[in-house]
């Protein structure tokens, strides 16, 4: 539905798993204003830079608006008929395991539920997996091994109530900024609170850390095994909890004791003093929360890392109580919702087990089908191997881009090309995956969708529509039900809307549950449309019979619910399991001549930038893909700051800008995951890692692959600011980003044009009426070219033999200025402002578009704290993600002043 102008909609942010509440108001000019919802328990009014800029991303530019077959627009009936026919034929000829779905944490729970019901309940195969396999499946496997269920025990409140928060494998300041700000605020109020960051990189999160442990890649198991042994030796064991509520402790402690402290230091790369300090801090602190994310999960031993962490909390009884517990930080907005409906290939809906014949039979009775899959399907890596080798004859990809995000992405792309039938449902028709589709189905997106999502603390919230649906786009749940009907399952997919889907999902959660399963929201099994429309955020469990969870759930006065303070785990004997985990003998860095390649997120972008790449504000902080290298490693390879670097893996190579920083460990590299072929020429970093995966969870080791580096020296480096997007024809290296008035592009050429003016006009398709002003110096190799039309700047090109040094933000700001005088035009060629103009410098605060020069000016005027800088120019006063960077700038300025 479309909201009226001036009407405010209460909805949820579509980015990370924090699940922030958002208030959106439609304006008269068609734009929307976005602010945090102060009543939502997840964020209490806070938003990060991405959430704050949601209004910049809702346009229809680049959207797929109509169904297509072989690239040609068709009717929905024709497209759905084609999908049903292809899947039906493959099933009839090759069996149900010849087809597969690959879905996404971007789906709403209602979409996810229908996809899982169709594949596992009526097609009869478990070949449905999700991109959550790439981020959270090791947490799922670890939870199930320890707790008997995929249960996150604690709540966000625990992060604020803890006396010690350990952040391991998590750059929370950039990846879960609102939770980071909640911790930072709590620490500011309670000076005794301590924060430890365990991460090979010194990230922005370390700004609030009392201790940073720069552990070697994959050193986590050794670190936490050593902690477990220390806890026992120091008398910190909660013997009563271990005796009454757990099993497997002797085996776990025997394994943990196999390493001496010196061996732990060697495996982790930490000093004996660092280990002693960390272990002593954990031992003497009763209220401890250990948060972990992709740095733990995206590993070939991710599940063991999760269980090594959980073992320490079980051993001390620090679980289920206020301010305690292991806490998995979910990557995507609805990864948890997907886990609840069985979106992973080795799970069934409502936390039923696919390996339990009674559960399979129970689900069959609820769905009234005899076809429920009775064995796990293909996990993501294996699924795309099956696509590549021809076992999968028909594949449906929903709201994700595996040709960009899967490891060995080129192999995935080639497999899609050769698959007999591929259907893609997405908002965008130009992703690497959508371009391989035989049938493209246009999906609706945030602002158009109605449904629910579940965040990292088990809180279910409503995502509500406030925009008209563009073109002929349709909800994912509707697409799936229509195909289900065409496959002959009409009665099972007779849903009028997402409210009915949610009601069935809730009813299943309570069906013959009897406190057998943790997931239970059967209190909402009879929900109607009006109640669904008004549904307030709530935490599960929310059973129809509130007494059914009394053994495992404790609640505080404000309704915050926690599991396992008094045991009651979801194993057969209701006891948790310690898992004996072994420290690997060899770390990735032991492979001489190679670097450990770590991939991840940056502050202001999301996944493959189909949404955030459309925001000039979000593209202003980091406008180009890069590789972080320690300066000493760079020197060894003759790489200088801002050089272009070729990063090579077993499966290919990418070319990136060098960012030299001692925040990076020697022997390691960091490359962001976001830049797709839409925004860069050769930066798809997931083409490099092999498909090595954790044997328990199937999660790929995207943070510990091996790579080599070499400097790439083009004939010319270039920076281009333009109103029109360049074609990039014949350009060796390029990366482009949106600006308010156009595009900013970094480029490099190996083969130089004969005529630069002609080259520019061809690249940009410039009007013949554009006036050209140029300057060249053969001795220095510098070339400057600018084009003007009706007193306005159309394009400015800067060419040099080395990385181009010009004031980029000032240049792109000139598109909003009348430039008529010769002096002004000459200033454009100079690439920097005159004495009468201010250059903001590179963007630091994306929320308020404050540059580094503006911050240094504030420091020089006497603003010697982050708060003082914020008071002067607003930097850091919204989401707070840039505060660590502002503090570094202040410190650098004061050091220089002292010298």
LOMAR-442271 format. One record per residue (C-alpha): x, y, z. Coordinates in pm, whole numbers, padded with zeros to 5 digits, always signed. Each point is the difference from the previous one (the first is absolute). Example, Ala and Ser with C-alpha at 12.3 -4.5 7.8 and 13.67 -1.06 7.14 Angstrom:
! residues 2
+01230-00450+00780;+00137+00344-00066;
***
This chain:
! residues 899
+00000+00000+00000;+00108+00360-00052;-00010+00234+00296;-00138+00348-00030;+00229+00302-00014;+00103+00097+00352;-00100-00336+00149;+00266-00182+00203;+00057-00374-00028;+00162-00206+00273;+00222-00262-00166;+00341-00171+00028;+00336+00067-00166;+00091-00251-00277;+00374-00021+00069;+00177-00188+00282;-00136-00235+00265;-00032+00269+00268;-00357+00053-00128;-00036+00371+00068;-00343+00159+00008;-00049+00278-00256;-00253+00280-00035;-00059+00097-00363;-00204+00297-00119;-00092+00066-00363;+00056+00360-00111;-00193+00199-00260;+00284-00019-00253;-00004-00383+00010;+00305-00028+00223;-00011-00164+00340;+00155+00109+00328;+00147-00269+00221;+00079+00002+00370;+00047-00257+00273;-00300-00124+00194;+00053+00096+00366;-00255-00262+00108;+00167-00297-00170;+00192-00208+00257;+00287-00081-00238;+00123+00353-00070;-00199+00238+00223;+00011+00268-00269;+00356-00052-00121;+00085-00066-00367;+00331-00059-00178;+00113+00181-00315;-00161-00260-00227;-00332+00012+00182;+00003+00379+00007;+00049+00008-00379;-00280-00244-00085;-00197+00281-00161;+00278+00037-00260;-00041-00359-00120;-00369-00042-00081;-00004+00115-00364;-00079-00235-00287;+00332+00059-00179;+00138-00337-00107;-00310-00188+00117;-00138-00294-00192;-00364+00096-00043;-00143-00273-00225;+00026-00378-00032;+00242-00107-00271;+00071-00317-00191;+00337-00002-00176;+00020+00374+00057;-00335+00078-00161;-00292+00145+00195;-00289-00246+00046;-00314-00033+00210;+00008-00140+00351;-00206-00295-00115;+00253-00085-00269;+00298+00039+00234;-00152-00203+00283;-00117-00263-00243;+00354-00030-00135;+00140-00041+00353;-00256-00263+00101;+00047-00189-00325;+00381-00007+00031;-00006-00112+00363;-00278-00251-00061;+00179-00152-00296;+00331-00030+00187;-00172-00166+00296;-00186-00244-00224;+00311-00095-00199;+00275+00015+00262;-00170-00003+00340;-00056+00272+00263;+00371+00031+00085;+00067+00131-00352;-00146+00339+00092;+00105+00256+00262;-00076+00336+00157;+00271+00240+00117;-00160+00267+00216;+00105+00291+00220;-00002+00168+00338;-00146+00298-00189;-00330-00189-00028;-00273+00058+00255;-00098-00293+00220;-00323-00050-00193;+00193-00029-00328;+00246-00240+00162;-00278-00215+00146;-00173-00051-00336;+00329-00081-00175;+00084-00260+00262;-00349-00148-00001;-00002-00033-00378;+00344-00159-00031;+00016-00220+00309;-00368-00076+00043;-00139-00041-00351;+00281-00032-00252;+00153-00237+00254;+00364+00107-00002;+00207+00187+00258;+00196+00175-00274;-00080+00344+00135;+00287+00194+00149;+00060+00365+00073;+00274+00260-00009;-00023-00014+00379;+00211-00314-00048;+00283+00243-00078;-00035+00197+00323;-00178-00179+00286;-00011-00377-00058;+00301-00070+00226;-00188+00174+00282;-00302-00220-00074;+00212-00317+00005;+00176+00107+00320;-00328+00081+00174;-00151-00334-00099;+00306-00196+00115;+00003+00178+00337;-00365+00079+00073;-00188-00253-00212;-00164+00290-00186;+00095+00313-00192;-00060+00226+00300;+00151+00341+00064;-00024+00008+00381;+00029+00371+00077;-00122+00347-00093;+00144+00335-00102;-00055+00122+00355;+00275-00241+00109;+00255+00195-00204;-00072+00304+00216;-00029-00186+00331;+00322-00202-00038;+00313+00099+00189;+00213-00152-00279;-00094-00011-00367;+00223-00205-00230;-00037+00078-00369;+00167-00274-00201;+00005-00009-00378;-00227+00305-00005;+00065+00353-00122;-00317+00104+00180;+00064+00374-00047;-00044-00040-00376;-00206-00319-00036;-00247+00034+00291;+00040+00372+00079;-00311+00047+00211;+00096-00281+00238;+00350+00147+00014;-00145+00336+00101;-00212-00166+00269;+00315-00158+00146;+00196+00325-00032;-00274+00192+00181;-00016-00259+00278;+00377+00009+00039;-00003+00377+00021;-00254-00015+00284;+00167-00289+00184;+00376+00054+00003;+00068-00344+00149;-00135-00175-00311;+00270-00161-00216;+00008-00083-00372;+00241-00245-00166;+00028-00022-00380;+00140-00321-00149;+00079+00068-00365;+00307-00025-00226;-00070+00359-00113;-00010+00309+00217;-00341+00114-00116;-00215+00297+00095;-00154-00220+00271;+00328+00018+00191;-00079+00363+00078;-00191-00115+00311;+00223-00299+00077;+00195-00027+00323;+00189-00287-00158;+00057-00093-00366;+00118-00354-00064;+00132-00013-00357;-00040-00375-00025;+00145-00183-00298;-00257-00112-00259;-00176-00312+00129;+00166+00033+00341;-00336+00023+00179;-00031-00367+00100;+00341+00006+00167;-00089+00324+00178;-00328-00125+00147;+00125-00353+00069;+00275+00164+00201;-00260+00210+00180;-00202-00311+00088;+00305-00166+00151;+00088+00317+00191;-00354+00030+00141;+00021-00348+00145;+00351+00049+00137;-00103+00332+00159;-00302-00143+00176;-00250+00195-00207;-00196-00310-00102;-00370+00002+00099;+00008-00364+00105;-00370-00013+00091;-00111+00131-00340;+00236-00235-00182;-00115-00298+00207;-00375+00069-00022;-00037+00139-00350;+00280-00123-00228;+00180-00302-00139;+00339-00050-00166;+00205+00224+00227;+00283-00249+00071;+00064-00056-00369;-00001+00372-00075;+00239+00095+00278;+00232-00287-00092;+00020+00135-00354;+00045+00358+00121;+00290-00101+00224;+00200-00149-00286;+00153+00338-00082;+00249+00171+00225;-00024+00377+00050;+00307+00040-00222;-00168-00202-00277;-00313+00212+00032;+00214+00312-00037;+00156-00143-00314;-00334-00104-00153;-00168+00331+00078;+00294+00234-00061;-00064+00161+00338;+00250+00054+00278;-00010-00191+00327;-00082+00328+00177;-00296+00065-00229;-00136-00349+00057;+00041+00030+00376;-00173+00337+00009;-00296-00120-00211;-00044-00325+00191;+00020+00177+00336;-00256+00261-00108;-00249-00266-00111;+00060-00207+00313;-00069+00277+00250;-00299+00153-00184;-00335-00163+00070;-00205+00180-00263;+00158-00084-00338;-00151+00009-00348;+00201-00136-00294;-00127+00132-00332;+00119-00163-00319;-00070+00048-00367;+00151-00074-00341;+00361-00006+00118;-00097-00310+00196;-00257-00149-00235;+00166+00040-00342;+00267-00259+00063;+00068-00364-00079;-00017-00050+00378;-00278+00249+00072;-00222-00245+00188;+00288-00103+00226;+00070+00367+00074;-00364+00050+00101;+00010-00301+00231;+00333+00103+00152;-00169+00329+00101;-00317-00170+00126;+00209-00248+00205;+00143+00287+00205;-00345+00135+00080;-00143-00340+00089;+00297-00074+00226;-00062+00315+00202;-00382-00002-00014;+00017+00340-00171;-00298-00056-00221;-00366+00098+00017;+00056+00257+00273;-00005+00378-00034;+00326+00123-00152;+00132-00344-00093;+00019-00247-00287;+00138-00082-00341;-00163+00228-00258;-00009-00062-00375;-00027+00325-00198;-00210-00071-00307;+00119+00140-00330;-00320+00052-00199;-00335+00158+00089;-00187-00329-00003;+00259-00273+00031;-00170-00096+00327;-00342-00009-00163;+00140-00230-00265;+00137-00231+00265;-00342-00009+00169;-00174-00126-00315;+00270-00251-00097;+00162+00203-00275;+00324-00198+00033;+00030-00327-00190;+00056-00203+00318;-00296+00137+00198;-00379-00018-00003;-00248+00275+00086;-00068+00102+00362;+00334-00144+00119;-00110-00353-00085;+00288-00234-00086;+00031-00153-00344;+00196-00289+00156;-00288-00085+00235;-00258-00229-00165;-00264+00102+00256;+00052+00365-00091;-00024-00076-00371;-00324-00187+00058;-00133+00276+00225;+00066+00267-00262;-00166-00216-00264;-00314-00023+00209;-00007+00376+00058;+00049+00080-00368;-00218-00296-00110;+00265-00143-00231;+00186-00329-00038;+00296+00159-00175;+00193+00170+00282;+00373-00029-00068;+00154-00256+00235;+00368+00070-00061;+00210+00317-00017;+00034+00175-00332;+00301+00158-00163;+00165+00280+00194;+00101+00311-00196;+00348-00105-00113;-00116-00351-00089;-00315+00138-00160;+00194+00216-00245;+00242-00286-00067;-00309-00200-00099;-00112+00285-00223;+00343+00004-00164;+00018-00376-00060;-00355-00030-00131;-00175-00178+00285;-00228+00301+00055;-00226+00045-00302;-00207+00293+00127;+00105+00266+00251;-00197+00288+00153;+00210+00280+00155;-00185+00251+00218;+00125+00342+00116;+00370-00080-00005;+00296+00010-00238;+00205-00323+00032;+00199+00073-00318;+00150+00282+00203;-00008-00122+00362;+00077-00374-00008;+00361-00115+00029;+00159-00087-00334;-00264+00233-00147;+00116-00044-00360;-00072-00374+00023;-00345+00083+00137;-00061+00241-00288;+00110-00258-00256;-00226-00257+00162;-00298+00232-00027;+00072+00051-00370;-00002-00373-00059;-00296-00091+00223;-00297-00112-00216;-00239+00238+00176;+00060+00293+00236;-00267+00231+00139;+00095+00307+00202;-00235+00205+00220;+00155+00333+00088;-00059+00373+00013;+00283+00053-00247;+00035-00159-00342;+00364+00094-00052;+00179-00196+00273;+00261-00258-00102;-00250-00276+00083;-00311+00160-00152;+00183+00039-00332;+00027-00382-00016;-00376-00056+00049;-00218-00177-00253;-00295+00154+00183;+00018+00320+00204;-00276+00075+00250;-00016+00357+00137;-00023+00003+00380;-00112+00280+00227;+00243+00153+00249;+00022+00188+00326;-00276+00260+00024;-00225-00216-00220;+00007-00322+00203;-00226-00115+00282;+00113-00268+00240;+00220-00080+00297;+00370-00035+00078;+00184-00135+00305;+00310+00167+00137;+00300-00138+00190;-00175+00005+00339;-00298-00206-00125;-00219+00308-00039;-00264-00015-00274;-00099+00333-00155;-00230+00109-00279;+00140+00139-00321;-00278+00214-00148;-00064+00143-00345;-00022+00373-00058;+00081+00026-00373;-00193-00095-00313;+00119-00316-00171;+00191+00098-00317;-00082-00153-00337;-00117-00359+00026;+00223-00102+00293;-00156-00253+00237;+00077-00138+00350;+00218-00310+00022;-00262-00193+00200;-00254+00064-00277;+00237-00118-00272;+00064-00321+00190;-00365-00072+00072;-00088+00050-00367;+00266-00249-00107;-00115-00240+00271;-00353+00016-00136;+00121-00060-00353;+00193-00305+00121;-00325-00148+00130;+00008+00102+00368;-00270+00266-00007;-00167-00080+00331;+00329+00015+00193;+00084+00344-00141;-00335+00172+00025;+00120+00310+00182;-00161+00338-00046;+00287+00195+00156;+00297-00007+00237;-00223+00015+00310;-00138-00345-00083;+00351-00133-00062;+00119+00136+00335;-00297-00158+00177;+00083-00343-00144;+00368+00048+00089;-00101+00085+00359;-00238-00295+00021;+00270-00241-00117;+00238+00128+00269;-00241-00115+00269;-00123-00317-00174;+00057-00295+00239;+00283+00197+00156;-00042-00067+00374;+00322+00193+00073;+00186-00237-00233;+00126+00286-00217;+00129+00345+00089;-00172+00182-00284;-00364+00056+00089;-00207+00304-00101;-00335-00180+00010;-00150+00289+00196;-00044+00154-00346;-00145-00308-00172;-00345+00160-00029;+00124+00342-00109;-00230+00190-00238;+00078+00273-00249;-00069+00287+00239;+00216-00149+00276;+00274-00078-00249;-00005+00360-00124;+00037+00123+00358;+00249-00266+00116;+00256+00146+00240;+00356-00135+00027;+00015-00307+00223;+00260-00254+00106;-00041-00371-00036;-00092-00226+00160;-00359+00120+00007;-00196-00323+00049;-00376-00028+00007;+00046-00168+00337;+00244+00228+00182;+00072-00270+00258;+00157-00228-00260;+00338+00177+00003;+00037+00048+00374;+00293-00245+00022;+00231+00180-00237;-00098+00365-00020;+00058+00269+00260;-00133+00352-00040;+00079+00335+00156;-00267+00249+00101;+00012+00173-00339;-00072-00326-00183;+00355-00078-00120;+00019-00379-00038;+00305-00225+00039;+00057-00372-00037;+00185-00256+00215;+00074+00176+00331;-00141-00312+00166;+00085-00250-00273;-00287-00154-00193;+00193-00038-00324;-00160-00156-00309;+00193-00326+00002;-00160-00336+00082;+00107+00022+00365;-00041+00380+00016;+00372+00046+00067;+00240+00215-00201;+00297-00160-00169;+00357+00110+00039;+00170-00060-00334;+00364-00102+00004;+00163+00210-00271;+00351-00048-00129;+00240+00280-00085;+00122-00032-00356;+00365-00083-00046;+00066+00257-00271;-00114+00358-00043;-00064+00140-00350;+00293+00241+00034;+00237-00296+00019;-00022-00029-00380;+00315+00187-00102;-00034+00267-00265;-00374+00046+00039;-00218+00245+00190;-00316-00088+00190;-00283+00175-00182;-00279+00128+00223;-00320+00135-00159;-00276+00201+00165;-00214+00310+00016;+00074+00369+00008;-00191+00256+00201;-00242+00147-00253;-00066-00278-00252;-00204-00317+00002;+00053-00329-00182;+00042+00060-00375;-00110+00367+00015;-00319-00041-00202;-00162+00227+00261;+00276+00200+00171;+00187+00064-00326;-00288+00225-00102;+00066+00242+00285;+00255+00276-00063;+00026+00051+00376;+00088-00365+00067;+00250-00006-00287;+00192+00302+00124;+00204-00159+00280;+00157-00287-00195;-00069+00048-00370;+00237-00264-00133;+00086-00365+00078;+00329-00040+00185;+00238-00245+00161;+00137+00066+00347;+00370-00090+00025;+00246+00043+00283;+00262+00260-00105;+00288-00246+00049;-00169-00258-00224;-00066+00271-00257;+00367+00104+00005;+00105-00361-00054;-00209+00001-00320;+00094+00351-00118;-00354+00125+00060;-00055+00361+00096;-00307+00171+00141;-00284+00031-00255;+00174-00228-00250;-00211-00250-00185;+00056-00354+00120;-00079-00332-00161;-00125-00246+00262;+00011-00358-00130;-00156-00315+00135;-00023-00353-00128;-00298+00084-00221;+00088+00340-00143;+00100+00353+00090;-00143+00345+00074;+00152+00348-00024;-00046+00235+00296;+00130+00322+00151;+00271-00045+00265;-00087+00125+00348;+00312-00028+00216;-00073-00022+00370;+00154-00151+00310;-00354-00089+00111;+00058-00308-00214;+00207-00293+00127;+00312-00085-00195;-00070-00291-00232;-00370+00085-00031;-00214+00196-00247;-00349+00143+00029;-00227+00063-00300;-00365+00116+00019;-00259-00230-00153;-00233+00262-00151;+00128+00106-00341;-00181-00181-00280;+00032+00038-00376;-00249+00286+00016;+00240+00222+00193;+00346-00131-00088;+00184-00166-00284;+00179-00276+00190;-00067-00008+00374;-00223-00306+00052;+00211-00126+00288;-00200-00320+00051;+00138-00126-00330;+00325-00064+00192;-00082-00233+00294;-00031-00371-00056;-00319-00173+00107;+00158-00138+00320;-00277-00031+00259;-00052-00098+00362;-00073-00377+00012;-00278+00042+00258;-00184+00308-00128;+00095+00016-00366;+00090+00369+00045;+00276+00116-00237;+00328+00131+00140;-00033+00343-00160;+00233+00162+00254;+00297-00234-00017;+00091-00067-00362;+00351+00043-00138;+00107+00270-00244;+00306+00168-00146;+00053+00366-00090;+00192+00195-00262;+00008+00363-00103;-00185+00089-00320;+00147+00296-00189;-00229+00136-00273;+00111+00250-00261;-00226+00266+00155;-00206+00054+00315;-00321+00201-00036;-00277+00162+00201;-00320+00099-00181;-00293+00198+00140;-00299+00006-00233;-00374+00053-00015;-00035-00305-00224;+00122-00348+00087;+00303-00095-00214;-00012-00302-00231;+00345-00121+00121;+00074-00140-00344;+00363-00105-00029;+00070+00107+00360;+00240-00237+00176;-00107+00087+00355;-00308+00188+00116;-00218+00056+00303;-00293+00238+00006;-00224+00148+00268;-00311+00215+00006;+00019+00369+00086;-00285+00245+00047;+00028+00122-00358;+00153-00298-00177;+00298-00232+00036;+00357-00005+00127;+00225-00258-00163;+00352-00123+00063;+00158-00147-00311;+00327-00123-00149;+00107-00060-00358;+00267-00216-00159;-00062+00127-00353;-00024+00375-00033;-00241+00176-00236;+00128+00204-00291;-00233+00288+00086;-00112+00049+00361;-00289+00229-00092;-00145-00256-00241;+00052-00274+00257;-00192+00195+00264;-00286+00083-00232;-00030-00365-00106;+00014-00137+00356;-00270+00238+00123;-00207+00057-00312;+00043+00375+00045;-00210+00246-00196;+00186+00163-00291;-00089+00336+00152;+00216-00068+00305;+00294+00238+00016;+00337-00162+00068;+00289+00145+00198;+00319-00202+00022;+00356+00005+00121;+00287-00244-00043;+00363-00024+00107;+00199-00271-00175;+00294+00034+00239;-00200-00073+00315;-00258-00221-00174;-00287+00208+00139;-00316+00052-00203;-00310+00198+00102;-00322+00015-00201;-00328+00177+00088;-00330+00035-00185;-00265+00268+00054;-00355+00047-00123;-00210+00313+00062;+00230+00117+00275;-00008-00336+00181;+00272-00258+00045;-00075-00323-00188;+00322-00194+00055;+00356+00039+00129;+00280-00247-00070;+00335-00010+00180;+00282-00217-00137;+00341-00071+00156;+00285-00249+00000;-00063-00069+00369;-00321-00017+00206;-00187+00324-00064;+00028+00261+00277;-00299+00236-00022;-00276+00114+00237;-00265-00248-00101;-00286+00112+00224;+00052+00361-00099;-00002-00092-00370;-00328-00193+00019;-00154+00289+00195;+00061+00230-00297;-00282-00160-00200;-00238+00202+00217;+00180+00327-00078;-00027+00244-00292;+00340-00003-00167;+00009+00274-00259;+00316+00200+00057;+00341-00103-00141;+00143+00012+00352;-00255-00251+00128;+00061-00231-00294;+00374+00015+00050;-00060-00089+00364;-00179-00317-00114;+00309-00099-00200;+00215+00060+00309;-00211-00258+00185;-00010+00184+00329;-00172+00308+00142;+00153+00343+00004;+00089+00192+00315;-00353+00135+00023;-00162-00346+00004;-00002-00284+00248;+00087-00360-00085;-00187-00235+00237;+00242-00282-00075;-00080-00370-00005;-00330-00083+00170;+00025-00128+00356;-00359+00045+00125;-00238-00124-00269;-00313+00093+00198;+00081+00372-00008;+00253-00007-00287;+00284+00141+00208;+00350-00029-00148;+00337-00050+00161;+00107+00358-00063;-00307+00129+00183;+00084-00223+00296;+00364+00107+00011;-00111+00365-00017;-00221-00063+00304;+00291-00162+00187;+00228+00293-00080;-00265+00235+00134;+00006-00176+00336;-00238-00297-00037;+00209-00273+00161;-00270-00262+00057;-00244-00186-00221;-00287+00173+00177;+00154+00342-00061;+00052-00073-00370;-00361-00116-00022;-00121+00319+00164;+00195+00201-00258;-00107-00178-00320;-00235-00291+00094;+00257-00267-00093;-00064-00320+00194;-00325+00118+00157;-00240-00231-00186;+00091-00367-00034;+00340+00039+00162;+00176-00245-00235;+00260+00264-00091;+00095+00091+00358;+00303-00229+00007;+00129+00163-00319;-00064+00349+00142;+00192-00093+00316;+00298-00117-00209;-00005+00328-00193;-00004+00196+00328;+00289-00204+00139;+00204+00042-00319;-00058+00376+00000;+00101+00033+00365;+00314-00210-00052;+00103+00222-00291;-00071+00311+00210;+00210-00136+00286;+00294-00061-00232;
***
